Amino acid sequence: MSLASDGAQAVALFLGAGFAALLVLIGLVVIIAVAVRRAVRRRIDRHAPRLRGLVDDAASRARAYTQPGSTGEAARLRVSVRRSLEHTRRVLDAGYARDAQLGEARQLLARLERFAEGLDTDLRMLEREPDPVRVDRELPALRERAERVQHAAGSLRWAAQDREQVLAHDELDRLGRDVEHEVAALRETAQAAKDALGP
C-alpha cells in the first residue's frame, strides 16, 4: 500500500507542479500581453495627432480644388499657410545644422507656428461652416491674417537662404585663397627641388 500511496503522491506532486508551472506561464503571457498592449497604445497615441493632421491636410487639399467660392478659398488658405510654414521649417532646420546663428529665427518660427495653429483652427471651422453669408463675412479678416503669417514665414525663409548664400560665397572665397597659397607653395617647392638638382 505504501508503494501505491507513494506513487499517488508522486503523481499528485507532478500534477501540482505542472499546474503551478502552467499558472506561471499563463501569468507571464498575460504580463507580456499587457506590456505589448501598452506599448502599442503609447505608439498609437504618439502618432495619432500626426496621422490626423495628414488626413485633415489631405481633406483640405481636396476641398481647395473641389469646393467653389469662399469655402474653397478657406481650404486653399489653410493649405498655403501650412505649406509656407513647413517649407520655412525645413530651410531653417537644414540651415541650423550648418549655422547655429539661425537658432533665434527657429524660435521665431516656433512662435509663428503656434499663432498659425489658431488661424488654422479658425480656417478649418470656416471651411466647414454651412452658412455662406458667414463665410463671406469672416473670410477677409482670416485671409489678411493668413497673408501676414505667410509673409513672416517667407521673410524668415528668405533671410536664412540669403545668409546661406553669403556664407557659402565667403567660404568659397576663403577656399580659393587657400588653394592659391597651396599652389604657390607647391610651385615654390618644385622650383627649389629643381634648382637643387642643378642643370
HELIX and SHEET records of a PDB file:
HELIX    1   1 SER A    2  THR A   66  1                                  65    
HELIX    2   2 GLY A   69  ARG A   98  1                                  30    
HELIX    3   3 ALA A  100  LEU A  102  5                                   3    
HELIX    4   4 GLY A  103  GLU A  127  1                                  25    
HELIX    5   5 PRO A  132  LEU A  197  1                                  66    
END                                                                             
